[in-house]
Amino acid sequence: NAGVTQTPKFRVLKTGQSMTLLCAQDMNHEYMYWYRQDPGMGLRLIHYSVGEGTTAKGEVPDGYNVSRLKKQNFLLGLESAAPSQTSVYFCASSYSPYNEQFFGPGTRLTVL
Amino acid sequence: AQSVAQPEDQVNVAEGNPLTVKCTYSVSGNPYLFWYVQYPNRGLQFLLKYITGDNLVKGSYGFEAEFNKSQTSFHLKKPSALVSDSALYFCAVRDRSYGQNFVFGPGTRLSVLP
């Protein structure tokens, strides 16, 4: 039982490049989330999904897109990376919006 | 609106001493409250939660937290700290009657000194 996995673990991009972060969970959770973690700011919600085929905006969605084509996968895309998107990105999943979230190990992204 | 504050960036405590990591929150209605821990280069791990019922909640690794509605607080406590408890701790809150998502505090770094 791997829990929540994220690919890749590290990435360096140049301004304007695009990339996709992949999150996978094997717990059959309906709810999935993408957060970014910046020093002193805690976790901020980028986008979330309440089930396969659904996505919704969180607190800081600008510059990001997401897709949930399969229940177990939640993809986060950056179409044109900016230095302000340098951060650590965490994916999480939960059984319901009232239950604890299970987090992946994170992706450290640097945009030059 | 929902918000959560962790008034201390850093807490230092000697091994064997009791520890407290503070959390205060603001919600319109009644809250769901969670504590998570993050070890270096790892994702967050769930510690404990308050949903309803007894105000004293016991969680993983000997941690507990007390829900205080009048003071809108949910402080994390442990009777005897271990060096291995050194980590970043996050409080999270969600209003039962509003919105879908939890709001996380900025985190408190706990250092347990041997």
Interface residues (C-beta under 8 A of the other chain):
Chain A: V4 Y33 Y35 G40 M41 G42 L43 R44 L45 Y48 V50 A56 G58 E59 F90 A92 P97 Y98 E100 Q101 F102 F103 G104 P105 G106
Chain B: D9 Y32 F34 Y36 N41 R42 G43 L44 Q45 F46 K49 I51 F90 R94 Q100 N101 F102 F104 G105 P106 G107
